[in-house]
Amino acid sequence: MKDRRLIFLIIVLLAAAAVSGRVYARHSALKFGRSLAGAYSVLGREGFADTAGLRAFFAEPEMAAYASRVHQLSFLGGHYEERLNDLQAGMIYYSEQASLPPEKRFAVPPALKRLTIVTPGDHSDTGLADAGGNFIISYMSAL
């Protein structure tokens, strides 16, 4: 009888650990998105074309820590790692497009697993910045 209780307790503890790990991965993915959205709103349209700066922002300790937590707990499911990778790739793509002249933009978007790159009808800087903002919103709503 004690063996059954012990086995049941171990199963319950493992299930609780898995659920809490998945919740923590989601929380880290949300914090990553919120930090990016905050930086995006502060940058404005002028700073959006700085792809090297965006890559450096993703490599900052706080952002790297969020991404690391999501990657470490990706085996628990939820596809948070794929969404986070898609967000980074999509934002870098939009940033690269912002540095191009409007007539050369949106040639070949990257292949993403969970999110979708939307090509705005307006290839101006305003349309591109709005598309980047909407991309962040679609990431946050997908979590």
C-alpha positions in Angstrom: 0.0 0.0 0.0 2.9 2.4 0.8 4.5 1.6 -2.6 1.4 2.8 -4.4 1.2 6.0 -2.5 4.9 6.6 -3.1 4.5 6.0 -6.8 1.4 8.2 -6.9 3.3 11.0 -5.1 6.2 10.7 -7.5 3.9 10.9 -10.5 2.1 13.9 -9.1 5.4 15.7 -8.4 6.6 15.0 -11.9 3.4 16.3 -13.4 3.5 19.4 -11.3 7.1 20.0 -12.3 6.3 19.6 -16.0 3.3 22.0 -15.8 5.3 24.6 -13.8 8.2 24.4 -16.2 5.9 24.9 -19.2 4.3 27.9 -17.5 7.7 29.3 -16.7 8.7 28.9 -20.4 5.5 30.8 -21.5 6.2 33.5 -18.9 9.8 33.9 -20.2 8.5 34.1 -23.8 5.9 36.7 -22.8 8.6 38.8 -21.0 10.8 38.6 -24.2 7.9 39.9 -26.3 7.0 42.6 -23.8 10.6 43.8 -23.7 10.9 43.8 -27.5 7.6 45.7 -27.8 8.8 48.3 -25.3 12.1 48.8 -27.1 10.2 48.9 -30.5 7.9 51.6 -29.3 10.9 53.7 -28.0 13.0 53.1 -31.1 10.4 54.6 -33.5 10.6 54.3 -37.2 14.0 55.9 -37.5 15.9 53.4 -35.4 14.1 50.4 -36.9 16.6 50.0 -39.8 19.5 49.4 -37.4 19.8 45.6 -37.9 23.1 45.4 -36.1 21.6 47.2 -33.1 18.6 44.8 -33.1 20.9 41.8 -33.1 22.8 43.4 -30.2 19.5 44.0 -28.4 18.7 40.3 -28.7 22.1 39.4 -27.3 21.8 41.7 -24.2 21.9 39.7 -21.0 18.2 40.2 -20.1 16.9 39.2 -23.5 19.4 36.4 -23.8 18.3 35.1 -20.4 14.6 35.0 -21.5 15.5 33.2 -24.7 17.7 30.8 -22.8 14.9 29.8 -20.4 12.6 29.2 -23.2 15.1 27.1 -25.1 15.9 25.1 -21.9 12.3 24.2 -21.3 11.2 23.7 -24.9 11.1 19.9 -24.4 8.0 20.4 -22.2 6.0 21.6 -25.3 4.0 24.7 -26.1 6.2 25.5 -29.2 7.4 28.7 -27.4 11.0 28.2 -28.7 9.7 28.1 -32.3 7.6 31.2 -31.8 10.5 33.1 -30.2 12.9 32.1 -33.0 10.3 33.2 -35.5 9.9 36.5 -33.8 13.6 37.1 -33.8 14.0 36.1 -37.5 10.9 38.1 -38.5 12.0 41.3 -36.7 15.5 41.0 -38.2 13.9 40.6 -41.6 11.7 43.7 -41.2 14.8 45.6 -40.0 16.8 44.6 -43.0 13.9 45.6 -45.3 13.8 49.0 -43.6 17.4 49.6 -44.8 16.4 49.0 -48.4 14.8 51.4 -50.8 11.0 50.9 -50.9 11.0 49.4 -54.4 13.4 46.6 -53.4 11.6 45.6 -50.2 10.0 42.2 -49.5 11.8 40.2 -52.1 12.0 36.8 -50.2 10.7 36.6 -46.7 12.2 34.0 -44.3 10.5 30.6 -43.8 8.9 30.7 -40.3 7.3 27.8 -38.5 4.7 29.4 -36.3 4.3 33.0 -37.3 3.6 34.6 -40.7 5.5 37.5 -42.3 2.9 39.9 -43.6 3.9 42.1 -46.6 2.2 45.4 -46.2 0.6 46.9 -49.3 2.4 50.1 -48.5 6.2 49.6 -48.9 7.0 52.9 -47.2 8.8 53.3 -43.9 5.4 53.8 -42.2 3.9 50.6 -43.6 7.0 48.7 -42.8 7.1 49.9 -39.2 3.4 49.1 -38.8 4.0 45.6 -40.2 6.8 45.1 -37.6 4.5 46.3 -34.8 1.7 44.0 -36.0 4.2 41.1 -36.1 5.0 41.6 -32.4 1.3 41.7 -31.6 0.8 38.4 -33.5 3.6 36.8 -31.5 2.1 38.0 -28.2 -1.4 36.8 -29.2 0.0 33.4 -30.3 1.3 32.7 -26.8 
